[in-house]
Amino acid sequence: MSTIVLQLFIAGRTPRTDNAIATLRQLVDEHLSGYPCELVIVDVLTDPQQAEDRQILATPTLIKESPSPQRRIIGDLDDADGLLAALNLPPSPPTS
């Protein structure tokens, strides 16, 4: 499997964005630990050009860049299992 690339777009540090970051890190640590995974967090307040280039209209927005197809989740990121399903990501591979 190719590297899983996730980009999280936030607007500053707030309780809502801190929660989104924590949920996403938990998802990566607990559900995707057996896969190569890259997590990029972009603050649109400090990098507005990236937000414009990626057409980010609301935050938090999570984009799965790869593997294809690209997926976007806008808003609440509280449910890790729901995120896995919505992003069409595989469960952790079995450990032997």
C-alpha positions as CSV (number, residue, x, y, z in Angstrom):
1,M,0.0,0.0,0.0
2,S,1.2,3.5,-0.8
3,T,1.8,6.1,1.9
4,I,-1.4,7.4,3.4
5,V,-1.2,11.2,3.2
6,L,-3.6,13.2,5.4
7,Q,-3.8,17.0,5.5
8,L,-5.7,18.8,8.3
9,F,-6.6,22.4,7.7
10,I,-7.3,24.4,10.9
11,A,-7.8,28.1,11.7
12,G,-5.6,28.8,14.8
13,R,-5.5,26.9,18.0
14,T,-8.8,26.5,19.7
15,P,-10.4,23.8,21.7
16,R,-12.2,22.6,18.5
17,T,-9.0,22.4,16.5
18,D,-7.1,20.8,19.4
19,N,-9.8,18.1,19.6
20,A,-9.6,17.6,15.8
21,I,-5.8,17.2,16.0
22,A,-6.0,14.8,19.0
23,T,-8.7,12.6,17.2
24,L,-6.6,12.5,14.0
25,R,-3.4,11.6,15.9
26,Q,-5.3,8.9,17.8
27,L,-6.7,7.5,14.5
28,V,-3.2,7.4,13.0
29,D,-1.6,5.8,16.1
30,E,-4.3,3.2,16.8
31,H,-5.8,2.4,13.4
32,L,-3.1,3.1,10.9
33,S,0.1,2.2,12.8
34,G,0.8,-0.6,10.4
35,Y,0.9,1.6,7.3
36,P,3.3,4.4,6.2
37,C,1.3,7.5,7.1
38,E,2.1,11.2,6.7
39,L,0.0,13.8,8.7
40,V,0.3,17.4,7.7
41,I,-1.4,20.1,9.7
42,V,-1.9,23.5,8.0
43,D,-3.0,26.5,9.9
44,V,-4.9,28.7,7.3
45,L,-4.3,31.8,9.4
46,T,-0.5,31.5,9.0
47,D,-0.6,30.0,5.5
48,P,-3.7,31.4,3.7
49,Q,-2.3,30.6,0.2
50,Q,-2.5,26.9,0.9
51,A,-6.1,27.3,1.9
52,E,-6.8,29.2,-1.3
53,D,-5.0,26.8,-3.4
54,R,-6.9,23.8,-1.9
55,Q,-10.2,25.7,-1.9
56,I,-10.7,25.4,1.9
57,L,-13.8,27.2,2.9
58,A,-14.3,25.9,6.4
59,T,-12.2,24.4,9.2
60,P,-11.4,21.9,10.3
61,T,-11.1,20.2,6.9
62,L,-9.4,16.9,6.6
63,I,-8.2,15.8,3.1
64,K,-7.0,12.3,2.3
65,E,-4.5,12.9,-0.5
66,S,-3.5,9.3,-1.1
67,P,-4.2,6.6,-1.7
68,S,-6.8,7.5,-4.3
69,P,-9.6,8.6,-4.4
70,Q,-9.1,11.9,-2.6
71,R,-11.6,12.4,0.2
72,R,-12.6,15.5,2.2
73,I,-14.2,15.7,5.6
74,I,-15.4,19.1,6.8
75,G,-16.3,19.9,10.4
76,D,-16.4,17.6,13.4
77,L,-13.7,14.9,13.6
78,D,-14.8,13.3,16.9
79,D,-15.5,9.8,15.6
80,A,-12.3,7.9,14.7
81,D,-14.2,4.9,13.4
82,G,-16.5,7.1,11.3
83,L,-13.4,8.9,9.9
84,L,-11.9,5.6,8.8
85,A,-15.1,4.7,7.0
86,A,-15.6,8.1,5.4
87,L,-12.0,8.3,4.3
88,N,-12.1,4.8,2.9
89,L,-9.0,3.8,4.9
90,P,-8.1,0.2,5.7
91,P,-8.2,-1.1,9.3
92,S,-4.9,-1.9,10.9
93,P,-3.2,-5.0,9.4
94,P,-3.2,-8.1,11.6
95,T,0.0,-8.4,13.7
96,S,1.7,-11.8,13.8
